[in-house]
Amino acid sequence: RLADVYSLYLKLDLFAQQEALTVVSTLIEGMKLDLKFFPGAFTTDEQLDNYAYLVAGCVGQFWSRITAHYLQAIKAEDLPTMEKWGINFGRGLQYVNILRDFPRDLRCGRLYVHCPGLEIFLQPTNQKDEQLLPFKAQLWPWINRALAYLEEGLYYIQKTPKKAWLLRLSTIWPLAIGLGTLLEMAQNPGWPSFSQRVKVSRLWVYTMMALSLVLVWSNSALGWAFGYMRLKIYDSLGLLS
């Protein structure tokens, strides 16, 4: 369907064409990096942060520019800050994806988080669940990093005008699903393992969407909900005891 996609692209105005070209080109750079780098392992925070920007953070930047230009939901003086928050929000969601898919990625020779000793699981002969479980504690710092980035997503939502409530909802939902997925990982005694892949339930998603129709109108309520989920994650990881 590439011809159809290109036809639609040509119908966009110049601003949208430029922004679409930028974000798609950046995403492709992330895909190329993935293909060139792996099998293998990231060894620095900078590598992971750069990758998370290329495949997800750039979307937050694109989203901010588009909504500022067409919906006037972001003031010109606020755009640099919103872009930064949007980028890190995207990074946070990608960190959730990486942690969720951690065992499956190991099977494919991809180690995004640099935890000493985990490189052994890149070898096909070392993929037993019981061997991987002791490394759970080493992944906790990455959950903290994901939460720190997702908190900037909270700031992003709180800064978005309440009159743009549909726009706020569209950012509340991925934030809530990201937090819910982190909680599922924290509460699951079998994570990480090659046989476990956590995800929030459909009932949880529907309940969250219903609650969001109330929370969307209150920045303080959104802040409380985020704090509550974070405390539950920390408690599940045993970090509050």
KEDOTOR-576795 format. One record per atom (N, C-alpha, C, O): residue in one letter; y negated, x, z negated. Coordinates in steps of 0.05 Angstrom, whole numbers, padded with zeros to 5 digits, always signed. Example, Ala and Ser with C-alpha at 12.3 -4.5 7.8 and 13.67 -1.06 7.14 Angstrom:
<pts>
a+00114+00264-00156 a+00090+00246-00156 a+00066+00264-00156 a+00066+00285-00169 s+00045+00257-00142 s+00021+00273-00143 s-00001+00258-00157 s-00023+00268-00161 
</pts>
This chain:
<pts>
r+00024+00016+00000 r+00000+00000+00000 r-00025+00017+00000 r-00047+00007-00006 l-00023+00043+00007 l-00046+00060+00006 l-00068+00051+00024 l-00092+00053+00017 a-00061+00040+00048 a-00081+00030+00066 a-00097+00007+00054 a-00121+00005+00057 d-00083-00011+00039 d-00097-00033+00026 d-00115-00023+00004 d-00138-00033+00001 v-00106-00004-00011 v-00122+00008-00032 v-00147+00020-00021 v-00169+00016-00031 y-00144+00035+00000 y-00168+00048+00013 y-00187+00027+00024 y-00211+00031+00023 s-00176+00006+00035 s-00193-00015+00046 s-00210-00028+00024 s-00234-00033+00028 l-00198-00032+00001 l-00213-00043-00022 l-00234-00023-00032 l-00256-00031-00039 y-00226+00002-00032 y-00245+00023-00040 y-00270+00023-00023 y-00292+00026-00033 l-00267+00020+00003 l-00290+00020+00021 l-00308-00004+00017 l-00332-00003+00025 k-00298-00025+00004 k-00315-00049-00001 k-00332-00046-00026 k-00350-00062-00031 l-00327-00025-00042 l-00342-00021-00066 l-00370-00011-00059 l-00374+00001-00038 d-00389-00015-00077 d-00416-00003-00072 d-00414+00027-00077 d-00394+00037-00087 l-00436+00041-00071 l-00435+00070-00072 l-00430+00080-00100 l-00415+00100-00104 f-00442+00068-00121 f-00438+00077-00148 f-00409+00074-00156 f-00397+00092-00167 a-00397+00051-00150 a-00369+00046-00157 a-00351+00065-00142 a-00331+00075-00153 q-00357+00071-00117 q-00341+00090-00101 q-00341+00117-00114 q-00320+00130-00117 q-00365+00126-00122 q-00367+00153-00134 q-00352+00154-00160 q-00338+00174-00166 e-00355+00134-00177 e-00341+00134-00203 e-00311+00132-00199 e-00296+00145-00213 a-00302+00115-00181 a-00273+00112-00176 a-00262+00138-00165 a-00240+00147-00173 l-00276+00151-00147 l-00267+00176-00136 l-00264+00198-00157 l-00245+00213-00158 t-00284+00198-00175 t-00284+00218-00197 t-00260+00214-00216 t-00246+00233-00222 v-00256+00189-00224 v-00235+00184-00244 v-00207+00188-00231 v-00189+00198-00244 v-00204+00179-00207 v-00177+00182-00194 v-00172+00211-00189 v-00149+00221-00193 s-00192+00226-00180 s-00188+00255-00176 s-00181+00269-00201 s-00164+00287-00201 t-00193+00261-00224 t-00187+00273-00249 t-00158+00267-00258 t-00144+00284-00267 l-00151+00241-00255 l-00123+00234-00261 l-00103+00249-00245 l-00082+00257-00255 i-00109+00253-00219 i-00090+00268-00202 i-00088+00297-00212 i-00066+00309-00211 e-00110+00309-00221 e-00109+00336-00233 e-00090+00337-00256 e-00075+00356-00260 g-00090+00316-00273 g-00072+00314-00295 g-00043+00313-00286 g-00025+00325-00298 m-00038+00297-00265 m-00011+00295-00254 m-00001+00322-00243 m+00022+00330-00246 k-00020+00336-00229 k-00013+00362-00217 k-00007+00382-00239 k+00012+00398-00237 l-00023+00381-00261 l-00018+00399-00284 l+00010+00394-00295 l+00024+00413-00302 d+00017+00368-00298 d+00043+00361-00309 d+00066+00372-00292 d+00086+00383-00302 l+00063+00370-00265 l+00083+00379-00247 l+00086+00410-00246 l+00107+00421-00244 k+00062+00423-00249 k+00062+00452-00248 k+00072+00465-00274 k+00085+00486-00274 f+00065+00453-00296 f+00069+00466-00322 f+00097+00463-00333 f+00108+00481-00345 f+00109+00440-00327 f+00135+00434-00339 f+00157+00436-00318 f+00153+00432-00295 p+00182+00444-00328 p+00191+00447-00355 p+00177+00469-00370 p+00170+00490-00358 g+00172+00464-00396 g+00158+00484-00412 g+00146+00471-00437 g+00153+00448-00444 a+00127+00485-00449 a+00115+00475-00474 a+00086+00483-00475 a+00079+00506-00469 f+00069+00465-00484 f+00041+00472-00491 f+00042+00489-00516 f+00058+00484-00534 t+00024+00508-00517 t+00024+00526-00540 t-00002+00526-00556 t-00004+00540-00576 t-00022+00511-00546 t-00048+00510-00560 t-00058+00482-00561 t-00050+00465-00545 d-00076+00476-00581 d-00090+00451-00582 d-00106+00446-00557 d-00108+00423-00548 e-00118+00467-00547 e-00136+00464-00524 e-00121+00454-00500 e-00131+00438-00484 q-00097+00464-00496 q-00080+00454-00473 q-00075+00425-00475 q-00077+00410-00456 l-00068+00416-00499 l-00061+00387-00503 l-00086+00370-00500 l-00085+00349-00487 d-00108+00379-00511 d-00133+00363-00509 d-00142+00361-00480 d-00151+00340-00472 n-00140+00383-00466 n-00148+00383-00438 n-00130+00364-00422 n-00140+00348-00405 y-00104+00365-00427 y-00085+00347-00413 y-00091+00318-00420 y-00091+00301-00402 a-00096+00313-00446 a-00102+00285-00454 a-00128+00275-00442 a-00130+00251-00436 y-00147+00293-00437 y-00171+00284-00423 y-00165+00277-00394 y-00174+00257-00384 l-00150+00294-00380 l-00144+00291-00352 l-00129+00265-00346 l-00134+00252-00326 v-00110+00258-00364 v-00093+00235-00358 v-00101+00209-00373 v-00090+00188-00368 a-00121+00211-00391 a-00128+00187-00406 a-00158+00187-00414 a-00171+00167-00411 g-00167+00209-00425 g-00195+00210-00435 g-00216+00204-00413 g-00236+00192-00419 c-00210+00213-00389 c-00229+00208-00367 c-00232+00179-00361 c-00253+00170-00351 v-00212+00162-00368 v-00214+00133-00364 v-00235+00121-00383 v-00249+00103-00375 g-00236+00131-00408 g-00256+00122-00426 g-00284+00128-00417 g-00303+00112-00420 q-00287+00151-00404 q-00313+00159-00393 q-00320+00141-00369 q-00343+00132-00367 f-00301+00137-00352 f-00305+00119-00329 f-00312+00091-00338 f-00331+00078-00328 w-00297+00080-00358 w-00302+00054-00368 w-00331+00051-00379 w-00344+00031-00374 s-00340+00072-00393 s-00367+00071-00405 s-00388+00070-00383 s-00407+00054-00385 r-00385+00086-00362 r-00405+00087-00341 r-00406+00061-00325 r-00427+00051-00318 i-00382+00049-00321 i-00381+00024-00305 i-00393+00001-00321 i-00409-00014-00310 t-00387-00001-00347 t-00397-00023-00363 t-00427-00020-00368 t-00442-00039-00370 a-00436+00005-00370 a-00465+00010-00373 a-00480+00002-00348 a-00502-00009-00350 h-00468+00008-00325 h-00482+00003-00300 h-00482-00027-00292 h-00502-00038-00283 y-00459-00040-00295 y-00456-00067-00285 y-00460-00089-00306 y-00469-00111-00299 l-00454-00083-00331 l-00456-00104-00351 l-00479-00099-00371 l-00485-00116-00388 q-00492-00076-00368 q-00514-00068-00387 q-00506-00071-00416 q-00522-00078-00433 a-00480-00066-00421 a-00469-00069-00448 a-00474-00043-00464 a-00470-00043-00489 i-00482-00022-00451 i-00488+00003-00464 i-00516+00012-00456 i-00522+00014-00432 k-00533+00018-00475 k-00560+00027-00470 k-00559+00056-00459 k-00541+00071-00465 a-00579+00062-00442 a-00580+00088-00429 a-00579+00111-00450 a-00566+00131-00446 e-00595+00107-00472 e-00596+00128-00492 e-00570+00131-00508 e-00565+00151-00520 d-00553+00110-00507 d-00528+00111-00522 d-00505+00120-00504 d-00483+00126-00515 l-00509+00122-00478 l-00487+00128-00460 l-00473+00155-00466 l-00448+00156-00466 p-00488+00177-00471 p-00473+00202-00477 p-00454+00200-00501 p-00432+00210-00500 t-00464+00186-00522 t-00447+00183-00546 t-00423+00165-00540 t-00400+00171-00548 m-00428+00143-00525 m-00406+00125-00518 m-00386+00138-00500 m-00362+00134-00502 e-00395+00155-00482 e-00377+00170-00465 e-00359+00188-00482 e-00335+00189-00477 k-00371+00202-00501 k-00355+00220-00518 k-00335+00204-00534 k-00311+00211-00535 w-00343+00181-00546 w-00324+00165-00561 w-00303+00154-00542 w-00279+00152-00550 g-00311+00145-00518 g-00292+00135-00499 g-00271+00155-00491 g-00247+00149-00488 i-00280+00180-00486 i-00261+00202-00479 i-00241+00206-00502 i-00217+00208-00497 n-00251+00208-00526 n-00233+00213-00549 n-00215+00189-00555 n-00193+00192-00565 f-00225+00165-00550 f-00209+00141-00553 f-00185+00143-00534 f-00162+00138-00541 g-00191+00150-00509 g-00169+00154-00489 g-00150+00176-00498 g-00125+00173-00495 r-00160+00197-00508 r-00143+00219-00518 r-00125+00209-00540 r-00101+00215-00541 g-00136+00193-00559 g-00120+00182-00581 g-00097+00165-00571 g-00075+00167-00581 l-00103+00148-00551 l-00081+00132-00540 l-00060+00149-00527 l-00036+00142-00528 q-00069+00170-00513 q-00049+00188-00501 q-00033+00203-00522 q-00009+00207-00517 y-00045+00210-00544 y-00030+00223-00565 y-00008+00204-00576 y+00014+00212-00582 v-00015+00178-00578 v+00005+00158-00586 v+00028+00158-00566 v+00051+00157-00574 n+00021+00158-00540 n+00042+00158-00520 n+00060+00182-00522 n+00085+00180-00520 i+00048+00205-00526 i+00063+00230-00528 i+00082+00230-00552 i+00105+00237-00550 l+00072+00220-00575 l+00089+00219-00599 l+00111+00198-00595 l+00134+00203-00603 r+00104+00175-00583 r+00124+00154-00579 r+00146+00164-00560 r+00170+00159-00565 d+00139+00178-00539 d+00158+00187-00519 d+00169+00215-00524 d+00182+00227-00507 f+00163+00226-00547 f+00170+00253-00554 f+00199+00260-00548 f+00204+00280-00534 p+00219+00245-00558 p+00247+00252-00553 p+00253+00251-00523 p+00267+00269-00512 r+00244+00230-00509 r+00250+00228-00481 r+00237+00251-00465 r+00250+00261-00446 d+00213+00259-00472 d+00200+00281-00458 d+00215+00307-00462 d+00217+00323-00444 l+00226+00311-00486 l+00242+00335-00491 l+00266+00336-00472 l+00274+00357-00462 r+00278+00313-00468 r+00301+00312-00449 r+00293+00321-00421 r+00309+00332-00406 c+00268+00316-00415 c+00258+00323-00388 c+00245+00350-00387 c+00233+00358-00367 g+00247+00366-00409 g+00236+00392-00410 g+00206+00393-00414 g+00193+00412-00406 r+00195+00373-00428 r+00167+00372-00433 r+00162+00372-00463 r+00171+00354-00478 l+00147+00392-00473 l+00140+00393-00501 l+00109+00395-00502 l+00098+00417-00497 y+00096+00373-00508 y+00067+00372-00507 y+00055+00382-00534 y+00034+00396-00534 v+00068+00376-00556 v+00058+00384-00582 v+00071+00411-00590 v+00095+00414-00587 h+00055+00430-00599 h+00066+00456-00604 h+00074+00459-00634 h+00058+00466-00651 c+00099+00453-00639 c+00111+00456-00666 c+00132+00478-00664 c+00151+00475-00649 p+00129+00499-00680 p+00149+00521-00679 p+00177+00512-00683 p+00183+00497-00701 g+00195+00521-00666 g+00223+00515-00668 g+00232+00493-00650 g+00256+00490-00645 l+00214+00477-00640 l+00222+00454-00624 l+00229+00463-00595 l+00242+00447-00581 e+00222+00487-00588 e+00228+00496-00561 e+00258+00496-00555 e+00267+00493-00532 i+00274+00498-00577 i+00303+00499-00573 i+00314+00473-00561 i+00334+00473-00547 f+00299+00451-00566 f+00308+00425-00556 f+00302+00421-00526 f+00310+00401-00514 l+00288+00441-00514 l+00284+00440-00485 l+00309+00448-00471 l+00311+00443-00446 q+00328+00460-00485 q+00353+00467-00473 q+00372+00443-00474 q+00375+00430-00495 p+00385+00436-00452 p+00402+00412-00450 p+00425+00412-00471 p+00435+00391-00478 t+00433+00436-00480 t+00456+00437-00499 t+00448+00431-00528 t+00465+00430-00545 n+00422+00428-00533 n+00413+00424-00561 n+00398+00398-00563 n+00373+00398-00568 q+00411+00376-00559 q+00398+00350-00560 q+00413+00330-00577 q+00418+00308-00569 k+00419+00338-00602 k+00432+00320-00620 k+00412+00309-00639 k+00394+00323-00649 d+00414+00283-00644 d+00395+00269-00661 d+00391+00282-00688 d+00368+00286-00697 e+00413+00289-00701 e+00411+00299-00728 e+00396+00326-00729 e+00385+00333-00750 q+00396+00341-00707 q+00381+00366-00706 q+00351+00362-00704 q+00336+00378-00714 l+00343+00340-00692 l+00315+00335-00687 l+00301+00323-00711 l+00277+00328-00715 l+00314+00307-00727 l+00302+00293-00749 l+00287+00310-00769 l+00266+00302-00778 p+00297+00334-00776 p+00282+00350-00796 p+00254+00358-00787 p+00237+00367-00803 f+00248+00356-00761 f+00222+00364-00751 f+00201+00341-00754 f+00178+00345-00745 k+00209+00319-00765 k+00191+00296-00767 k+00165+00304-00782 k+00143+00296-00774 a+00168+00318-00804 a+00145+00326-00820 a+00126+00343-00805 a+00101+00342-00809 q+00136+00359-00786 q+00119+00376-00770 q+00102+00360-00750 q+00082+00370-00740 l+00110+00336-00745 l+00095+00319-00726 l+00074+00302-00740 l+00057+00290-00727 w+00074+00301-00767 w+00054+00286-00781 w+00025+00294-00775 w+00008+00277-00771 p+00019+00321-00773 p-00008+00328-00766 p-00018+00316-00739 p-00041+00311-00736 w+00001+00312-00721 w-00007+00300-00695 w-00012+00271-00698 w-00029+00260-00683 i+00001+00257-00717 i-00006+00229-00722 i-00035+00228-00734 i-00051+00211-00727 n-00041+00247-00751 n-00069+00249-00762 n-00089+00254-00740 n-00111+00242-00740 r-00082+00271-00721 r-00100+00276-00699 r-00104+00251-00682 r-00126+00245-00674 a-00082+00237-00677 a-00084+00212-00662 a-00102+00192-00676 a-00119+00179-00663 l-00099+00190-00702 l-00116+00171-00718 l-00145+00179-00717 l-00162+00162-00715 a-00151+00205-00718 a-00179+00214-00717 a-00191+00206-00690 a-00214+00198-00689 y-00177+00210-00669 y-00187+00202-00643 y-00189+00172-00640 y-00209+00162-00629 l-00170+00157-00650 l-00171+00128-00649 l-00194+00117-00665 l-00205+00096-00659 e-00202+00131-00686 e-00225+00122-00702 e-00250+00122-00685 e-00268+00106-00689 e-00252+00140-00666 e-00275+00141-00648 e-00274+00116-00630 e-00295+00107-00620 g-00250+00106-00624 g-00247+00081-00610 g-00259+00058-00626 g-00271+00040-00615 l-00255+00059-00653 l-00267+00039-00670 l-00297+00040-00668 l-00310+00019-00666 y-00309+00064-00669 y-00338+00067-00667 y-00347+00055-00640 y-00368+00043-00638 y-00331+00060-00619 y-00338+00050-00592 y-00340+00020-00592 y-00359+00008-00582 i-00321+00007-00604 i-00320-00022-00605 i-00344-00032-00622 i-00357-00051-00614 q-00349-00020-00645 q-00370-00029-00662 q-00397-00026-00650 q-00416-00041-00655 k-00400-00006-00632 k-00426-00002-00618 k-00430-00021-00595 k-00452-00025-00586 t-00408-00032-00584 t-00410-00051-00562 t-00422-00077-00573 t-00413-00087-00593 p-00443-00088-00559 p-00456-00112-00569 p-00436-00135-00573 p-00418-00139-00557 k-00441-00151-00594 k-00423-00173-00600 k-00424-00195-00578 k-00405-00209-00574 k-00447-00196-00564 k-00449-00216-00543 k-00429-00209-00520 k-00421-00227-00504 a-00422-00184-00518 a-00402-00175-00498 a-00374-00177-00511 a-00360-00157-00512 w-00368-00200-00521 w-00344-00203-00538 w-00318-00199-00522 w-00298-00189-00533 l-00318-00206-00497 l-00294-00201-00480 l-00290-00171-00476 l-00267-00162-00476 l-00312-00157-00473 l-00310-00128-00471 l-00300-00116-00497 l-00283-00097-00496 r-00309-00126-00519 r-00299-00116-00545 r-00269-00122-00548 r-00254-00105-00557 l-00261-00146-00540 l-00232-00153-00542 l-00215-00134-00525 l-00194-00126-00534 s-00225-00127-00502 s-00209-00111-00483 s-00206-00082-00494 s-00188-00068-00485 t-00222-00075-00513 t-00219-00048-00526 t-00205-00050-00553 t-00193-00031-00562 i-00208-00073-00566 i-00194-00078-00591 i-00164-00077-00587 i-00149-00065-00603 w-00154-00090-00566 w-00125-00093-00562 w-00111-00066-00559 w-00091-00062-00572 p-00120-00048-00541 p-00106-00022-00540 p-00108-00006-00566 p-00089+00008-00573 l-00131-00008-00580 l-00133+00005-00606 l-00112-00006-00626 l-00099+00010-00639 a-00110-00032-00627 a-00091-00044-00646 a-00062-00037-00639 a-00046-00032-00656 i-00056-00038-00613 i-00029-00031-00605 i-00023-00001-00611 i+00000+00005-00618 g-00043+00016-00607 g-00039+00044-00614 g-00033+00048-00643 g-00015+00062-00651 l-00049+00034-00660 l-00044+00036-00689 l-00017+00024-00697 l-00003+00035-00714 g-00010+00002-00685 g+00015-00011-00691 g+00039+00007-00683 g+00059+00008-00697 t+00036+00021-00661 t+00057+00039-00652 t+00060+00063-00671 t+00083+00071-00677 l+00038+00074-00680 l+00039+00095-00700 l+00052+00086-00725 l+00068+00101-00737 l+00046+00061-00734 l+00059+00051-00758 l+00089+00047-00754 l+00105+00053-00772 e+00097+00038-00730 e+00126+00035-00725 e+00140+00062-00726 e+00162+00064-00737 m+00127+00083-00716 m+00139+00110-00717 m+00141+00119-00746 m+00161+00130-00754 a+00119+00115-00761 a+00119+00124-00789 a+00140+00110-00806 a+00152+00122-00824 q+00145+00085-00800 q+00164+00069-00816 q+00193+00072-00807 q+00211+00065-00822 n+00197+00082-00783 n+00224+00084-00772 n+00238+00109-00782 n+00230+00131-00775 p+00259+00107-00799 p+00272+00130-00810 p+00287+00147-00788 p+00293+00170-00793 g+00291+00135-00765 g+00305+00149-00744 g+00287+00162-00724 g+00297+00174-00705 w+00261+00161-00729 w+00242+00174-00710 w+00234+00201-00721 w+00230+00203-00746 p+00233+00223-00706 p+00240+00223-00678 p+00269+00230-00674 p+00281+00247-00687 s+00281+00216-00655 s+00308+00223-00647 s+00312+00215-00618 s+00296+00199-00608 f+00332+00225-00606 f+00335+00219-00577 f+00344+00191-00572 f+00341+00180-00550 s+00355+00178-00593 s+00365+00151-00589 s+00345+00130-00598 s+00349+00106-00593 q+00322+00138-00610 q+00303+00120-00620 q+00278+00120-00603 q+00267+00142-00597 r+00269+00097-00594 r+00243+00095-00580 r+00229+00071-00592 r+00237+00048-00587 v+00208+00076-00606 v+00194+00054-00621 v+00174+00040-00603 v+00162+00052-00585 k+00170+00015-00609 k+00149-00001-00597 k+00144-00025-00614 k+00161-00035-00629 v+00119-00036-00612 v+00113-00060-00627 v+00126-00084-00615 v+00131-00084-00590 s+00132-00104-00631 s+00146-00127-00621 s+00126-00146-00606 s+00102-00144-00609 r+00137-00163-00590 r+00121-00182-00575 r+00107-00201-00595 r+00084-00209-00591 l+00121-00209-00616 l+00109-00226-00637 l+00085-00212-00650 l+00064-00224-00655 w+00088-00186-00655 w+00066-00170-00667 w+00042-00171-00648 w+00019-00174-00657 v+00046-00167-00623 v+00024-00167-00603 v+00010-00194-00603 v-00014-00195-00603 y+00025-00216-00602 y+00013-00242-00601 y-00003-00248-00627 y-00025-00259-00626 t+00008-00240-00650 t-00006-00243-00675 t-00032-00227-00676 t-00053-00237-00684 m-00030-00203-00666 m-00054-00186-00665 m-00075-00198-00648 m-00099-00197-00655 m-00067-00208-00625 m-00087-00220-00606 m-00100-00244-00619 m-00124-00248-00615 a-00085-00260-00634 a-00097-00283-00647 a-00117-00275-00668 a-00139-00286-00670 l-00110-00255-00684 l-00128-00245-00705 l-00153-00232-00693 l-00174-00233-00705 s-00150-00220-00670 s-00173-00206-00658 s-00195-00226-00650 s-00218-00218-00648 l-00188-00251-00645 l-00208-00271-00638 l-00227-00276-00662 l-00249-00286-00658 v-00218-00270-00686 v-00235-00272-00709 v-00249-00245-00715 v-00273-00244-00720 l-00234-00223-00714 l-00244-00197-00720 l-00266-00187-00701 l-00283-00171-00708 v-00265-00197-00676 v-00283-00187-00656 v-00312-00191-00663 v-00329-00177-00652 w-00318-00210-00680 w-00346-00217-00687 w-00357-00201-00710 w-00381-00203-00716 s-00341-00185-00723 s-00350-00172-00748 s-00343-00142-00747 s-00319-00135-00747 n-00362-00125-00747 n-00358-00096-00747 n-00345-00087-00774 n-00328-00070-00774 s-00354-00099-00795 s-00343-00092-00821 s-00313-00100-00823 s-00297-00086-00835 a-00306-00124-00812 a-00278-00132-00812 a-00261-00114-00795 a-00238-00108-00802 l-00272-00105-00773 l-00257-00086-00756 l-00253-00060-00770 l-00231-00048-00769 g-00273-00051-00785 g-00271-00026-00800 g-00250-00029-00822 g-00234-00010-00827 w-00250-00052-00835 w-00230-00057-00856 w-00202-00057-00845 w-00183-00045-00856 a-00198-00071-00822 a-00172-00072-00810 a-00162-00045-00802 a-00138-00038-00805 f-00179-00028-00791 f-00172-00001-00783 f-00163+00015-00808 f-00143+00028-00808 g-00179+00013-00829 g-00173+00027-00854 g-00147+00018-00866 g-00132+00034-00876 y-00141-00008-00864 y-00116-00019-00875 y-00093-00008-00860 y-00073+00000-00872 m-00094-00007-00834 m-00072+00004-00817 m-00068+00033-00823 m-00046+00043-00824 r-00090+00048-00825 r-00088+00076-00831 r-00074+00082-00857 r-00057+00099-00860 l-00082+00067-00878 l-00069+00070-00904 l-00039+00063-00903 l-00023+00077-00916 k-00032+00043-00887 k-00003+00036-00885 k+00012+00058-00871 k+00035+00064-00878 i-00001+00071-00851 i+00012+00093-00837 i+00016+00116-00857 i+00038+00128-00859 y-00005+00123-00871 y-00003+00146-00890 y+00018+00140-00912 y+00033+00157-00919 d+00018+00115-00922 d+00038+00107-00942 d+00066+00109-00932 d+00084+00119-00946 s+00070+00101-00907 s+00097+00102-00895 s+00106+00131-00891 s+00130+00136-00891 l+00087+00149-00887 l+00094+00177-00884 l+00096+00192-00911 l+00103+00215-00912 g+00091+00177-00932 g+00093+00189-00959 g+00069+00207-00965 g+00071+00225-00983 l+00047+00203-00952 l+00023+00221-00956 l+00005+00211-00978 l-00014+00225-00985 l+00011+00187-00989 l-00006+00176-01011 l+00007+00180-01038 l-00006+00175-01058 s+00032+00188-01039 s+00046+00191-01064 s+00041+00218-01077 s+00052+00224-01098 
</pts>
